Amino acid sequence: MTSLSIKNMSIEQKLSTMELIWDDLCHNDQVSSPDWHLDVLKTREKNKETSINWSTAKQQIISKTR
C-alpha cells in the first residue's frame, strides 16, 4: 500500500484498516509498550481518570465521521 492509495481511501476505509492493524498488533507478542506508558497509567490511576471500552470508542469515532 502506498501513501497515494491511502489518500484515496474513504474515512471509513482508513478506520477499518487502522482497526485491522491494531488487532494484529494486539496479538503480536513482540510488541511491548514503551517505559513512559507506565508513568501515564500511574498518573491516570492517581487522577482517577476513566476510560471506555473499544466498542464504545469505535462507535463514537464512527458517529463523528458521518
mmCIF file of the N, C-alpha and C atoms, coordinates in Angstrom:
data_MODEL
# 
_entry.id   MODEL 
# 
loop_
_atom_site.group_PDB 
_atom_site.id 
_atom_site.type_symbol 
_atom_site.label_atom_id 
_atom_site.label_alt_id 
_atom_site.label_comp_id 
_atom_site.label_asym_id 
_atom_site.label_entity_id 
_atom_site.label_seq_id 
_atom_site.pdbx_PDB_ins_code 
_atom_site.Cartn_x 
_atom_site.Cartn_y 
_atom_site.Cartn_z 
_atom_site.occupancy 
_atom_site.B_iso_or_equiv 
_atom_site.pdbx_formal_charge 
_atom_site.auth_seq_id 
_atom_site.auth_comp_id 
_atom_site.auth_asym_id 
_atom_site.auth_atom_id 
_atom_site.pdbx_PDB_model_num 
ATOM 1   N N  . MET A 1 1  ? 0.855   -1.174  0.000  1.00 0.00 ? 1  MET A N  1 
ATOM 2   C CA . MET A 1 1  ? 0.000   0.000   0.000  1.00 0.00 ? 1  MET A CA 1 
ATOM 3   C C  . MET A 1 1  ? 0.896   1.230   0.000  1.00 0.00 ? 1  MET A C  1 
ATOM 4   N N  . THR A 1 2  ? 0.573   2.169   -0.831 1.00 0.00 ? 2  THR A N  1 
ATOM 5   C CA . THR A 1 2  ? 1.359   3.395   -0.916 1.00 0.00 ? 2  THR A CA 1 
ATOM 6   C C  . THR A 1 2  ? 0.611   4.545   -0.255 1.00 0.00 ? 2  THR A C  1 
ATOM 7   N N  . SER A 1 3  ? 1.311   5.634   -0.003 1.00 0.00 ? 3  SER A N  1 
ATOM 8   C CA . SER A 1 3  ? 0.650   6.796   0.589  1.00 0.00 ? 3  SER A CA 1 
ATOM 9   C C  . SER A 1 3  ? -0.410  7.353   -0.346 1.00 0.00 ? 3  SER A C  1 
ATOM 10  N N  . LEU A 1 4  ? -0.207  7.211   -1.654 1.00 0.00 ? 4  LEU A N  1 
ATOM 11  C CA . LEU A 1 4  ? -1.203  7.673   -2.621 1.00 0.00 ? 4  LEU A CA 1 
ATOM 12  C C  . LEU A 1 4  ? -2.489  6.873   -2.494 1.00 0.00 ? 4  LEU A C  1 
ATOM 13  N N  . SER A 1 5  ? -2.373  5.553   -2.332 1.00 0.00 ? 5  SER A N  1 
ATOM 14  C CA . SER A 1 5  ? -3.584  4.743   -2.192 1.00 0.00 ? 5  SER A CA 1 
ATOM 15  C C  . SER A 1 5  ? -4.293  5.036   -0.876 1.00 0.00 ? 5  SER A C  1 
ATOM 16  N N  . ILE A 1 6  ? -3.543  5.372   0.154  1.00 0.00 ? 6  ILE A N  1 
ATOM 17  C CA . ILE A 1 6  ? -4.157  5.732   1.440  1.00 0.00 ? 6  ILE A CA 1 
ATOM 18  C C  . ILE A 1 6  ? -4.938  7.034   1.287  1.00 0.00 ? 6  ILE A C  1 
ATOM 19  N N  . LYS A 1 7  ? -4.388  7.985   0.567  1.00 0.00 ? 7  LYS A N  1 
ATOM 20  C CA . LYS A 1 7  ? -5.079  9.262   0.367  1.00 0.00 ? 7  LYS A CA 1 
ATOM 21  C C  . LYS A 1 7  ? -6.388  9.089   -0.384 1.00 0.00 ? 7  LYS A C  1 
ATOM 22  N N  . ASN A 1 8  ? -6.480  8.058   -1.200 1.00 0.00 ? 8  ASN A N  1 
ATOM 23  C CA . ASN A 1 8  ? -7.698  7.810   -1.973 1.00 0.00 ? 8  ASN A CA 1 
ATOM 24  C C  . ASN A 1 8  ? -8.757  7.026   -1.193 1.00 0.00 ? 8  ASN A C  1 
ATOM 25  N N  . MET A 1 9  ? -8.422  6.578   0.002  1.00 0.00 ? 9  MET A N  1 
ATOM 26  C CA . MET A 1 9  ? -9.364  5.802   0.807  1.00 0.00 ? 9  MET A CA 1 
ATOM 27  C C  . MET A 1 9  ? -10.361 6.731   1.495  1.00 0.00 ? 9  MET A C  1 
ATOM 28  N N  . SER A 1 10 ? -11.561 6.232   1.711  1.00 0.00 ? 10 SER A N  1 
ATOM 29  C CA . SER A 1 10 ? -12.558 6.983   2.485  1.00 0.00 ? 10 SER A CA 1 
ATOM 30  C C  . SER A 1 10 ? -12.179 6.913   3.967  1.00 0.00 ? 10 SER A C  1 
ATOM 31  N N  . ILE A 1 11 ? -12.783 7.774   4.760  1.00 0.00 ? 11 ILE A N  1 
ATOM 32  C CA . ILE A 1 11 ? -12.545 7.753   6.209  1.00 0.00 ? 11 ILE A CA 1 
ATOM 33  C C  . ILE A 1 11 ? -12.889 6.381   6.775  1.00 0.00 ? 11 ILE A C  1 
ATOM 34  N N  . GLU A 1 12 ? -14.007 5.823   6.335  1.00 0.00 ? 12 GLU A N  1 
ATOM 35  C CA . GLU A 1 12 ? -14.432 4.512   6.827  1.00 0.00 ? 12 GLU A CA 1 
ATOM 36  C C  . GLU A 1 12 ? -13.403 3.438   6.485  1.00 0.00 ? 12 GLU A C  1 
ATOM 37  N N  . GLN A 1 13 ? -12.844 3.502   5.275  1.00 0.00 ? 13 GLN A N  1 
ATOM 38  C CA . GLN A 1 13 ? -11.829 2.531   4.874  1.00 0.00 ? 13 GLN A CA 1 
ATOM 39  C C  . GLN A 1 13 ? -10.555 2.706   5.702  1.00 0.00 ? 13 GLN A C  1 
ATOM 40  N N  . LYS A 1 14 ? -10.191 3.943   5.961  1.00 0.00 ? 14 LYS A N  1 
ATOM 41  C CA . LYS A 1 14 ? -8.995  4.202   6.768  1.00 0.00 ? 14 LYS A CA 1 
ATOM 42  C C  . LYS A 1 14 ? -9.178  3.686   8.189  1.00 0.00 ? 14 LYS A C  1 
ATOM 43  N N  . LEU A 1 15 ? -10.340 3.961   8.783  1.00 0.00 ? 15 LEU A N  1 
ATOM 44  C CA . LEU A 1 15 ? -10.596 3.484   10.148 1.00 0.00 ? 15 LEU A CA 1 
ATOM 45  C C  . LEU A 1 15 ? -10.624 1.965   10.197 1.00 0.00 ? 15 LEU A C  1 
ATOM 46  N N  . SER A 1 16 ? -11.217 1.351   9.212  1.00 0.00 ? 16 SER A N  1 
ATOM 47  C CA . SER A 1 16 ? -11.266 -0.113  9.156  1.00 0.00 ? 16 SER A CA 1 
ATOM 48  C C  . SER A 1 16 ? -9.862  -0.689  9.043  1.00 0.00 ? 16 SER A C  1 
ATOM 49  N N  . THR A 1 17 ? -9.032  -0.071  8.224  1.00 0.00 ? 17 THR A N  1 
ATOM 50  C CA . THR A 1 17 ? -7.649  -0.527  8.064  1.00 0.00 ? 17 THR A CA 1 
ATOM 51  C C  . THR A 1 17 ? -6.883  -0.353  9.369  1.00 0.00 ? 17 THR A C  1 
ATOM 52  N N  . MET A 1 18 ? -7.078  0.784   10.038 1.00 0.00 ? 18 MET A N  1 
ATOM 53  C CA . MET A 1 18 ? -6.415  1.013   11.322 1.00 0.00 ? 18 MET A CA 1 
ATOM 54  C C  . MET A 1 18 ? -6.839  -0.038  12.341 1.00 0.00 ? 18 MET A C  1 
ATOM 55  N N  . GLU A 1 19 ? -8.113  -0.371  12.354 1.00 0.00 ? 19 GLU A N  1 
ATOM 56  C CA . GLU A 1 19 ? -8.614  -1.372  13.292 1.00 0.00 ? 19 GLU A CA 1 
ATOM 57  C C  . GLU A 1 19 ? -7.956  -2.729  13.024 1.00 0.00 ? 19 GLU A C  1 
ATOM 58  N N  . LEU A 1 20 ? -7.819  -3.095  11.760 1.00 0.00 ? 20 LEU A N  1 
ATOM 59  C CA . LEU A 1 20 ? -7.166  -4.355  11.417 1.00 0.00 ? 20 LEU A CA 1 
ATOM 60  C C  . LEU A 1 20 ? -5.710  -4.367  11.873 1.00 0.00 ? 20 LEU A C  1 
ATOM 61  N N  . ILE A 1 21 ? -5.034  -3.236  11.693 1.00 0.00 ? 21 ILE A N  1 
ATOM 62  C CA . ILE A 1 21 ? -3.632  -3.134  12.118 1.00 0.00 ? 21 ILE A CA 1 
ATOM 63  C C  . ILE A 1 21 ? -3.524  -3.249  13.633 1.00 0.00 ? 21 ILE A C  1 
ATOM 64  N N  . TRP A 1 22 ? -4.380  -2.533  14.376 1.00 0.00 ? 22 TRP A N  1 
ATOM 65  C CA . TRP A 1 22 ? -4.348  -2.599  15.837 1.00 0.00 ? 22 TRP A CA 1 
ATOM 66  C C  . TRP A 1 22 ? -4.640  -4.006  16.325 1.00 0.00 ? 22 TRP A C  1 
ATOM 67  N N  . ASP A 1 23 ? -5.639  -4.667  15.714 1.00 0.00 ? 23 ASP A N  1 
ATOM 68  C CA . ASP A 1 23 ? -5.955  -6.044  16.110 1.00 0.00 ? 23 ASP A CA 1 
ATOM 69  C C  . ASP A 1 23 ? -4.749  -6.955  15.901 1.00 0.00 ? 23 ASP A C  1 
ATOM 70  N N  . ASP A 1 24 ? -4.059  -6.775  14.787 1.00 0.00 ? 24 ASP A N  1 
ATOM 71  C CA . ASP A 1 24 ? -2.882  -7.583  14.513 1.00 0.00 ? 24 ASP A CA 1 
ATOM 72  C C  . ASP A 1 24 ? -1.777  -7.304  15.530 1.00 0.00 ? 24 ASP A C  1 
ATOM 73  N N  . LEU A 1 25 ? -1.552  -6.028  15.832 1.00 0.00 ? 25 LEU A N  1 
ATOM 74  C CA . LEU A 1 25 ? -0.511  -5.671  16.800 1.00 0.00 ? 25 LEU A CA 1 
ATOM 75  C C  . LEU A 1 25 ? -0.826  -6.205  18.200 1.00 0.00 ? 25 LEU A C  1 
ATOM 76  N N  . CYS A 1 26 ? -2.107  -6.225  18.554 1.00 0.00 ? 26 CYS A N  1 
ATOM 77  C CA . CYS A 1 26 ? -2.502  -6.708  19.880 1.00 0.00 ? 26 CYS A CA 1 
ATOM 78  C C  . CYS A 1 26 ? -2.205  -8.189  20.063 1.00 0.00 ? 26 CYS A C  1 
ATOM 79  N N  . HIS A 1 27 ? -2.137  -8.920  18.978 1.00 0.00 ? 27 HIS A N  1 
ATOM 80  C CA . HIS A 1 27 ? -1.876  -10.354 19.049 1.00 0.00 ? 27 HIS A CA 1 
ATOM 81  C C  . HIS A 1 27 ? -0.422  -10.689 18.745 1.00 0.00 ? 27 HIS A C  1 
ATOM 82  N N  . ASN A 1 28 ? 0.424   -9.680  18.702 1.00 0.00 ? 28 ASN A N  1 
ATOM 83  C CA . ASN A 1 28 ? 1.837   -9.865  18.412 1.00 0.00 ? 28 ASN A CA 1 
ATOM 84  C C  . ASN A 1 28 ? 2.627   -9.751  19.716 1.00 0.00 ? 28 ASN A C  1 
ATOM 85  N N  . ASP A 1 29 ? 3.230   -10.849 20.141 1.00 0.00 ? 29 ASP A N  1 
ATOM 86  C CA . ASP A 1 29 ? 3.963   -10.871 21.411 1.00 0.00 ? 29 ASP A CA 1 
ATOM 87  C C  . ASP A 1 29 ? 5.252   -10.063 21.376 1.00 0.00 ? 29 ASP A C  1 
ATOM 88  N N  . GLN A 1 30 ? 5.710   -9.692  20.197 1.00 0.00 ? 30 GLN A N  1 
ATOM 89  C CA . GLN A 1 30 ? 6.965   -8.959  20.086 1.00 0.00 ? 30 GLN A CA 1 
ATOM 90  C C  . GLN A 1 30 ? 6.786   -7.457  20.302 1.00 0.00 ? 30 GLN A C  1 
ATOM 91  N N  . VAL A 1 31 ? 5.551   -6.998  20.363 1.00 0.00 ? 31 VAL A N  1 
ATOM 92  C CA . VAL A 1 31 ? 5.290   -5.576  20.570 1.00 0.00 ? 31 VAL A CA 1 
ATOM 93  C C  . VAL A 1 31 ? 5.144   -5.335  22.071 1.00 0.00 ? 31 VAL A C  1 
ATOM 94  N N  . SER A 1 32 ? 5.929   -4.410  22.581 1.00 0.00 ? 32 SER A N  1 
ATOM 95  C CA . SER A 1 32 ? 5.824   -4.077  24.002 1.00 0.00 ? 32 SER A CA 1 
ATOM 96  C C  . SER A 1 32 ? 5.638   -2.566  24.151 1.00 0.00 ? 32 SER A C  1 
ATOM 97  N N  . SER A 1 33 ? 5.033   -2.191  25.244 1.00 0.00 ? 33 SER A N  1 
ATOM 98  C CA . SER A 1 33 ? 4.798   -0.772  25.498 1.00 0.00 ? 33 SER A CA 1 
ATOM 99  C C  . SER A 1 33 ? 6.092   -0.099  25.927 1.00 0.00 ? 33 SER A C  1 
ATOM 100 N N  . PRO A 1 34 ? 6.273   1.156   25.521 1.00 0.00 ? 34 PRO A N  1 
ATOM 101 C CA . PRO A 1 34 ? 7.460   1.886   25.985 1.00 0.00 ? 34 PRO A CA 1 
ATOM 102 C C  . PRO A 1 34 ? 7.354   2.184   27.481 1.00 0.00 ? 34 PRO A C  1 
ATOM 103 N N  . ASP A 1 35 ? 8.463   2.414   28.108 1.00 0.00 ? 35 ASP A N  1 
ATOM 104 C CA . ASP A 1 35 ? 8.504   2.634   29.552 1.00 0.00 ? 35 ASP A CA 1 
ATOM 105 C C  . ASP A 1 35 ? 7.617   3.790   30.006 1.00 0.00 ? 35 ASP A C  1 
ATOM 106 N N  . TRP A 1 36 ? 7.515   4.841   29.189 1.00 0.00 ? 36 TRP A N  1 
ATOM 107 C CA . TRP A 1 36 ? 6.748   6.012   29.606 1.00 0.00 ? 36 TRP A CA 1 
ATOM 108 C C  . TRP A 1 36 ? 5.253   5.700   29.735 1.00 0.00 ? 36 TRP A C  1 
ATOM 109 N N  . HIS A 1 37 ? 4.779   4.613   29.108 1.00 0.00 ? 37 HIS A N  1 
ATOM 110 C CA . HIS A 1 37 ? 3.360   4.250   29.245 1.00 0.00 ? 37 HIS A CA 1 
ATOM 111 C C  . HIS A 1 37 ? 2.991   3.969   30.697 1.00 0.00 ? 37 HIS A C  1 
ATOM 112 N N  . LEU A 1 38 ? 3.887   3.324   31.426 1.00 0.00 ? 38 LEU A N  1 
ATOM 113 C CA . LEU A 1 38 ? 3.614   3.013   32.825 1.00 0.00 ? 38 LEU A CA 1 
ATOM 114 C C  . LEU A 1 38 ? 3.422   4.299   33.620 1.00 0.00 ? 38 LEU A C  1 
ATOM 115 N N  . ASP A 1 39 ? 4.228   5.316   33.350 1.00 0.00 ? 39 ASP A N  1 
ATOM 116 C CA . ASP A 1 39 ? 4.083   6.603   34.036 1.00 0.00 ? 39 ASP A CA 1 
ATOM 117 C C  . ASP A 1 39 ? 2.721   7.226   33.754 1.00 0.00 ? 39 ASP A C  1 
ATOM 118 N N  . VAL A 1 40 ? 2.282   7.157   32.502 1.00 0.00 ? 40 VAL A N  1 
ATOM 119 C CA . VAL A 1 40 ? 0.972   7.711   32.127 1.00 0.00 ? 40 VAL A CA 1 
ATOM 120 C C  . VAL A 1 40 ? -0.139  6.950   32.844 1.00 0.00 ? 40 VAL A C  1 
ATOM 121 N N  . LEU A 1 41 ? -0.046  5.629   32.870 1.00 0.00 ? 41 LEU A N  1 
ATOM 122 C CA . LEU A 1 41 ? -1.072  4.822   33.537 1.00 0.00 ? 41 LEU A CA 1 
ATOM 123 C C  . LEU A 1 41 ? -1.137  5.130   35.031 1.00 0.00 ? 41 LEU A C  1 
ATOM 124 N N  . LYS A 1 42 ? 0.019   5.279   35.663 1.00 0.00 ? 42 LYS A N  1 
ATOM 125 C CA . LYS A 1 42 ? 0.047   5.605   37.092 1.00 0.00 ? 42 LYS A CA 1 
ATOM 126 C C  . LYS A 1 42 ? -0.578  6.972   37.351 1.00 0.00 ? 42 LYS A C  1 
ATOM 127 N N  . THR A 1 43 ? -0.289  7.949   36.488 1.00 0.00 ? 43 THR A N  1 
ATOM 128 C CA . THR A 1 43 ? -0.871  9.289   36.630 1.00 0.00 ? 43 THR A CA 1 
ATOM 129 C C  . THR A 1 43 ? -2.385  9.232   36.470 1.00 0.00 ? 43 THR A C  1 
ATOM 130 N N  . ARG A 1 44 ? -2.852  8.506   35.488 1.00 0.00 ? 44 ARG A N  1 
ATOM 131 C CA . ARG A 1 44 ? -4.295  8.392   35.266 1.00 0.00 ? 44 ARG A CA 1 
ATOM 132 C C  . ARG A 1 44 ? -4.974  7.702   36.434 1.00 0.00 ? 44 ARG A C  1 
ATOM 133 N N  . GLU A 1 45 ? -4.338  6.673   36.961 1.00 0.00 ? 45 GLU A N  1 
ATOM 134 C CA . GLU A 1 45 ? -4.914  5.964   38.102 1.00 0.00 ? 45 GLU A CA 1 
ATOM 135 C C  . GLU A 1 45 ? -4.985  6.894   39.313 1.00 0.00 ? 45 GLU A C  1 
ATOM 136 N N  . LYS A 1 46 ? -3.934  7.678   39.508 1.00 0.00 ? 46 LYS A N  1 
ATOM 137 C CA . LYS A 1 46 ? -3.895  8.615   40.634 1.00 0.00 ? 46 LYS A CA 1 
ATOM 138 C C  . LYS A 1 46 ? -4.982  9.679   40.483 1.00 0.00 ? 46 LYS A C  1 
ATOM 139 N N  . ASN A 1 47 ? -5.201  10.134  39.243 1.00 0.00 ? 47 ASN A N  1 
ATOM 140 C CA . ASN A 1 47 ? -6.204  11.163  38.985 1.00 0.00 ? 47 ASN A CA 1 
ATOM 141 C C  . ASN A 1 47 ? -7.599  10.576  38.781 1.00 0.00 ? 47 ASN A C  1 
ATOM 142 N N  . LYS A 1 48 ? -7.703  9.257   38.896 1.00 0.00 ? 48 LYS A N  1 
ATOM 143 C CA . LYS A 1 48 ? -8.973  8.543   38.743 1.00 0.00 ? 48 LYS A CA 1 
ATOM 144 C C  . LYS A 1 48 ? -9.656  8.847   37.411 1.00 0.00 ? 48 LYS A C  1 
ATOM 145 N N  . GLU A 1 49 ? -8.840  8.904   36.362 1.00 0.00 ? 49 GLU A N  1 
ATOM 146 C CA . GLU A 1 49 ? -9.405  9.100   35.036 1.00 0.00 ? 49 GLU A CA 1 
ATOM 147 C C  . GLU A 1 49 ? -10.147 7.835   34.627 1.00 0.00 ? 49 GLU A C  1 
ATOM 148 N N  . THR A 1 50 ? -11.199 8.022   33.893 1.00 0.00 ? 50 THR A N  1 
ATOM 149 C CA . THR A 1 50 ? -11.966 6.870   33.448 1.00 0.00 ? 50 THR A CA 1 
ATOM 150 C C  . THR A 1 50 ? -11.694 6.604   31.977 1.00 0.00 ? 50 THR A C  1 
ATOM 151 N N  . SER A 1 51 ? -12.005 5.415   31.586 1.00 0.00 ? 51 SER A N  1 
ATOM 152 C CA . SER A 1 51 ? -11.844 5.043   30.186 1.00 0.00 ? 51 SER A CA 1 
ATOM 153 C C  . SER A 1 51 ? -13.123 4.356   29.720 1.00 0.00 ? 51 SER A C  1 
ATOM 154 N N  . ILE A 1 52 ? -13.224 4.195   28.416 1.00 0.00 ? 52 ILE A N  1 
ATOM 155 C CA . ILE A 1 52 ? -14.360 3.481   27.850 1.00 0.00 ? 52 ILE A CA 1 
ATOM 156 C C  . ILE A 1 52 ? -13.826 2.307   27.046 1.00 0.00 ? 52 ILE A C  1 
ATOM 157 N N  . ASN A 1 53 ? -14.671 1.309   26.847 1.00 0.00 ? 53 ASN A N  1 
ATOM 158 C CA . ASN A 1 53 ? -14.200 0.145   26.097 1.00 0.00 ? 53 ASN A CA 1 
ATOM 159 C C  . ASN A 1 53 ? -14.084 0.490   24.615 1.00 0.00 ? 53 ASN A C  1 
ATOM 160 N N  . TRP A 1 54 ? -13.362 -0.358  23.893 1.00 0.00 ? 54 TRP A N  1 
ATOM 161 C CA . TRP A 1 54 ? -13.068 -0.090  22.494 1.00 0.00 ? 54 TRP A CA 1 
ATOM 162 C C  . TRP A 1 54 ? -14.335 -0.023  21.647 1.00 0.00 ? 54 TRP A C  1 
ATOM 163 N N  . SER A 1 55 ? -15.302 -0.866  21.903 1.00 0.00 ? 55 SER A N  1 
ATOM 164 C CA . SER A 1 55 ? -16.536 -0.856  21.111 1.00 0.00 ? 55 SER A CA 1 
ATOM 165 C C  . SER A 1 55 ? -17.239 0.495   21.208 1.00 0.00 ? 55 SER A C  1 
ATOM 166 N N  . THR A 1 56 ? -17.311 1.039   22.398 1.00 0.00 ? 56 THR A N  1 
ATOM 167 C CA . THR A 1 56 ? -17.938 2.345   22.604 1.00 0.00 ? 56 THR A CA 1 
ATOM 168 C C  . THR A 1 56 ? -17.121 3.438   21.928 1.00 0.00 ? 56 THR A C  1 
ATOM 169 N N  . ALA A 1 57 ? -15.813 3.393   22.097 1.00 0.00 ? 57 ALA A N  1 
ATOM 170 C CA . ALA A 1 57 ? -14.938 4.398   21.475 1.00 0.00 ? 57 ALA A CA 1 
ATOM 171 C C  . ALA A 1 57 ? -15.061 4.349   19.961 1.00 0.00 ? 57 ALA A C  1 
ATOM 172 N N  . LYS A 1 58 ? -15.093 3.143   19.412 1.00 0.00 ? 58 LYS A N  1 
ATOM 173 C CA . LYS A 1 58 ? -15.195 2.993   17.958 1.00 0.00 ? 58 LYS A CA 1 
ATOM 174 C C  . LYS A 1 58 ? -16.511 3.576   17.448 1.00 0.00 ? 58 LYS A C  1 
ATOM 175 N N  . GLN A 1 59 ? -17.603 3.326   18.168 1.00 0.00 ? 59 GLN A N  1 
ATOM 176 C CA . GLN A 1 59 ? -18.888 3.875   17.749 1.00 0.00 ? 59 GLN A CA 1 
ATOM 177 C C  . GLN A 1 59 ? -18.880 5.400   17.808 1.00 0.00 ? 59 GLN A C  1 
ATOM 178 N N  . GLN A 1 60 ? -18.231 5.969   18.806 1.00 0.00 ? 60 GLN A N  1 
ATOM 179 C CA . GLN A 1 60 ? -18.135 7.422   18.905 1.00 0.00 ? 60 GLN A CA 1 
ATOM 180 C C  . GLN A 1 60 ? -17.325 7.992   17.740 1.00 0.00 ? 60 GLN A C  1 
ATOM 181 N N  . ILE A 1 61 ? -16.253 7.320   17.371 1.00 0.00 ? 61 ILE A N  1 
ATOM 182 C CA . ILE A 1 61 ? -15.443 7.773   16.231 1.00 0.00 ? 61 ILE A CA 1 
ATOM 183 C C  . ILE A 1 61 ? -16.250 7.701   14.949 1.00 0.00 ? 61 ILE A C  1 
ATOM 184 N N  . ILE A 1 62 ? -16.934 6.595   14.744 1.00 0.00 ? 62 ILE A N  1 
ATOM 185 C CA . ILE A 1 62 ? -17.733 6.408   13.532 1.00 0.00 ? 62 ILE A CA 1 
ATOM 186 C C  . ILE A 1 62 ? -18.822 7.470   13.449 1.00 0.00 ? 62 ILE A C  1 
ATOM 187 N N  . SER A 1 63 ? -19.493 7.738   14.562 1.00 0.00 ? 63 SER A N  1 
ATOM 188 C CA . SER A 1 63 ? -20.576 8.715   14.538 1.00 0.00 ? 63 SER A CA 1 
ATOM 189 C C  . SER A 1 63 ? -20.059 10.132  14.235 1.00 0.00 ? 63 SER A C  1 
ATOM 190 N N  . LYS A 1 64 ? -18.826 10.418  14.593 1.00 0.00 ? 64 LYS A N  1 
ATOM 191 C CA . LYS A 1 64 ? -18.243 11.736  14.327 1.00 0.00 ? 64 LYS A CA 1 
ATOM 192 C C  . LYS A 1 64 ? -17.791 11.891  12.878 1.00 0.00 ? 64 LYS A C  1 
ATOM 193 N N  . THR A 1 65 ? -17.628 10.770  12.167 1.00 0.00 ? 65 THR A N  1 
ATOM 194 C CA . THR A 1 65 ? -17.147 10.824  10.796 1.00 0.00 ? 65 THR A CA 1 
ATOM 195 C C  . THR A 1 65 ? -18.269 10.771  9.784  1.00 0.00 ? 65 THR A C  1 
ATOM 196 N N  . ARG A 1 66 ? -19.485 10.644  10.230 1.00 0.00 ? 66 ARG A N  1 
ATOM 197 C CA . ARG A 1 66 ? -20.617 10.580  9.302  1.00 0.00 ? 66 ARG A CA 1 
ATOM 198 C C  . ARG A 1 66 ? -21.248 11.915  9.119  1.00 0.00 ? 66 ARG A C  1 
# 
